[in-house]
Amino acid sequence: MNYKTFDLEDWIAHINGAIEDERGLDGNEMRDLVAFLSEMPRWTPVSKGLPKKNTEVLATTEWSTLTIAEMYGESDWFLHEDITNAETDEKIVAWMPLPEKYKSENKK
C-alpha cells in the first residue's frame, strides 16, 4: 500500500482498522505516519519565530481570538479579518500557515 498518498482521513481510517484488527502498525507504516504528521502545520509561538513578511497566516491572540494576519516591518502585524468577531487590537501570540485552498474533487 502506498501510504505517501494518504491524507488525514485515510490515516485515521487505517489506524482505526489496525486497532480493530489488533495488529498494530508495522515499521513502514509508522515511518510514513511520522513523516505525514511532521508535515502538518503547527502553531508557532512568536517568541520562536515570525512568518515571512507580506505572507498571510492564521494567527491567535493573547485572548484566543483567531484572525488572518500578515507581518510588515520588524514585528508589526496587519490584521485582515477577525474570524471570531472580537477585538483585534490584541497581541498576536502564535501563528501557522494558512491551509491550501479547497480543490473540488469534481474539477478536472
C-alpha positions as a Markdown table, in Angstrom:
| # | Residue | x | y | z |
|---|---|---|---|---|
| 1 | Met | 0.0 | 0.0 | 0.0 |
| 2 | Asn | 1.3 | 3.5 | -0.8 |
| 3 | Tyr | 0.9 | 5.4 | 2.4 |
| 4 | Lys | 2.5 | 8.5 | 0.8 |
| 5 | Thr | -0.8 | 9.3 | -0.9 |
| 6 | Phe | -2.8 | 9.1 | 2.4 |
| 7 | Asp | -4.5 | 12.3 | 3.7 |
| 8 | Leu | -5.6 | 12.7 | 7.4 |
| 9 | Glu | -8.9 | 10.9 | 6.9 |
| 10 | Asp | -7.1 | 7.9 | 5.3 |
| 11 | Trp | -4.6 | 7.7 | 8.2 |
| 12 | Ile | -7.4 | 7.8 | 10.7 |
| 13 | Ala | -9.3 | 5.0 | 9.0 |
| 14 | His | -6.1 | 2.9 | 8.6 |
| 15 | Ile | -5.1 | 3.3 | 12.3 |
| 16 | Asn | -8.7 | 2.5 | 13.4 |
| 17 | Gly | -8.6 | -0.6 | 11.2 |
| 18 | Ala | -5.3 | -1.7 | 12.8 |
| 19 | Ile | -6.7 | -1.2 | 16.3 |
| 20 | Glu | -9.9 | -3.1 | 15.5 |
| 21 | Asp | -7.8 | -6.0 | 13.9 |
| 22 | Glu | -5.5 | -5.8 | 16.9 |
| 23 | Arg | -2.5 | -5.9 | 14.6 |
| 24 | Gly | -0.9 | -2.5 | 15.2 |
| 25 | Leu | 1.2 | -0.7 | 12.6 |
| 26 | Asp | 4.4 | -2.1 | 11.1 |
| 27 | Gly | 7.7 | -0.2 | 10.9 |
| 28 | Asn | 7.0 | 1.2 | 7.4 |
| 29 | Glu | 3.5 | 2.4 | 8.4 |
| 30 | Met | 4.9 | 4.1 | 11.5 |
| 31 | Arg | 7.7 | 5.8 | 9.5 |
| 32 | Asp | 5.2 | 7.0 | 6.9 |
| 33 | Leu | 2.8 | 8.2 | 9.6 |
| 34 | Val | 5.6 | 10.1 | 11.4 |
| 35 | Ala | 6.6 | 11.7 | 8.0 |
| 36 | Phe | 3.0 | 12.7 | 7.4 |
| 37 | Leu | 2.5 | 14.2 | 10.8 |
| 38 | Ser | 5.8 | 16.1 | 10.6 |
| 39 | Glu | 4.5 | 17.9 | 7.5 |
| 40 | Met | 1.3 | 19.1 | 9.1 |
| 41 | Pro | 1.1 | 22.8 | 10.0 |
| 42 | Arg | 1.6 | 23.6 | 13.7 |
| 43 | Trp | 1.2 | 26.7 | 15.8 |
| 44 | Thr | 4.5 | 28.7 | 16.1 |
| 45 | Pro | 4.8 | 31.0 | 19.1 |
| 46 | Val | 6.0 | 34.4 | 18.0 |
| 47 | Ser | 8.8 | 34.0 | 20.6 |
| 48 | Lys | 10.1 | 31.1 | 18.5 |
| 49 | Gly | 9.8 | 32.7 | 15.0 |
| 50 | Leu | 7.8 | 35.0 | 12.8 |
| 51 | Pro | 6.3 | 34.4 | 9.3 |
| 52 | Lys | 7.8 | 35.8 | 6.2 |
| 53 | Lys | 6.8 | 39.4 | 5.6 |
| 54 | Asn | 3.7 | 40.0 | 3.5 |
| 55 | Thr | 2.5 | 36.4 | 3.9 |
| 56 | Glu | -1.0 | 35.9 | 5.2 |
| 57 | Val | -1.2 | 33.4 | 8.2 |
| 58 | Leu | -3.7 | 32.3 | 10.7 |
| 59 | Ala | -2.9 | 34.0 | 14.0 |
| 60 | Thr | -4.2 | 33.6 | 17.5 |
| 61 | Thr | -4.1 | 36.4 | 20.1 |
| 62 | Glu | -3.5 | 36.5 | 23.8 |
| 63 | Trp | -7.2 | 36.1 | 24.4 |
| 64 | Ser | -7.6 | 33.2 | 21.8 |
| 65 | Thr | -9.0 | 35.3 | 19.1 |
| 66 | Leu | -8.4 | 33.8 | 15.6 |
| 67 | Thr | -7.5 | 36.2 | 12.8 |
| 68 | Ile | -6.0 | 36.3 | 9.4 |
| 69 | Ala | -2.9 | 38.5 | 9.7 |
| 70 | Glu | 0.4 | 39.3 | 8.0 |
| 71 | Met | 3.7 | 40.7 | 9.1 |
| 72 | Tyr | 5.0 | 44.0 | 7.9 |
| 73 | Gly | 8.0 | 45.8 | 9.3 |
| 74 | Glu | 10.1 | 44.1 | 12.0 |
| 75 | Ser | 7.3 | 43.0 | 14.4 |
| 76 | Asp | 4.2 | 44.8 | 13.2 |
| 77 | Trp | 1.1 | 42.8 | 12.3 |
| 78 | Phe | -1.7 | 43.8 | 9.8 |
| 79 | Leu | -4.9 | 42.1 | 10.8 |
| 80 | His | -7.1 | 41.3 | 7.8 |
| 81 | Glu | -10.0 | 39.6 | 9.3 |
| 82 | Asp | -11.2 | 38.7 | 12.7 |
| 83 | Ile | -12.7 | 35.2 | 12.5 |
| 84 | Thr | -14.4 | 35.3 | 15.9 |
| 85 | Asn | -15.8 | 38.9 | 15.6 |
| 86 | Ala | -13.9 | 40.0 | 18.7 |
| 87 | Glu | -11.5 | 42.9 | 19.2 |
| 88 | Thr | -8.4 | 42.7 | 17.0 |
| 89 | Asp | -6.1 | 45.1 | 18.8 |
| 90 | Glu | -4.9 | 42.1 | 20.9 |
| 91 | Lys | -1.3 | 40.9 | 20.9 |
| 92 | Ile | -0.6 | 38.1 | 18.5 |
| 93 | Val | 1.0 | 35.2 | 20.4 |
| 94 | Ala | 1.2 | 32.4 | 17.8 |
| 95 | Trp | 0.7 | 31.8 | 14.1 |
| 96 | Met | 0.5 | 29.0 | 11.5 |
| 97 | Pro | 0.4 | 28.8 | 7.7 |
| 98 | Leu | -3.0 | 29.0 | 6.1 |
| 99 | Pro | -4.2 | 25.8 | 4.6 |
| 100 | Glu | -4.2 | 25.3 | 0.8 |
| 101 | Lys | -7.3 | 26.5 | -1.0 |
| 102 | Tyr | -10.0 | 23.8 | -1.4 |
| 103 | Lys | -10.0 | 22.0 | -4.7 |
| 104 | Ser | -13.2 | 20.3 | -5.7 |
| 105 | Glu | -12.9 | 16.7 | -6.4 |
| 106 | Asn | -15.3 | 17.2 | -9.4 |
| 107 | Lys | -13.0 | 19.7 | -11.1 |
| 108 | Lys | -11.0 | 18.3 | -14.0 |
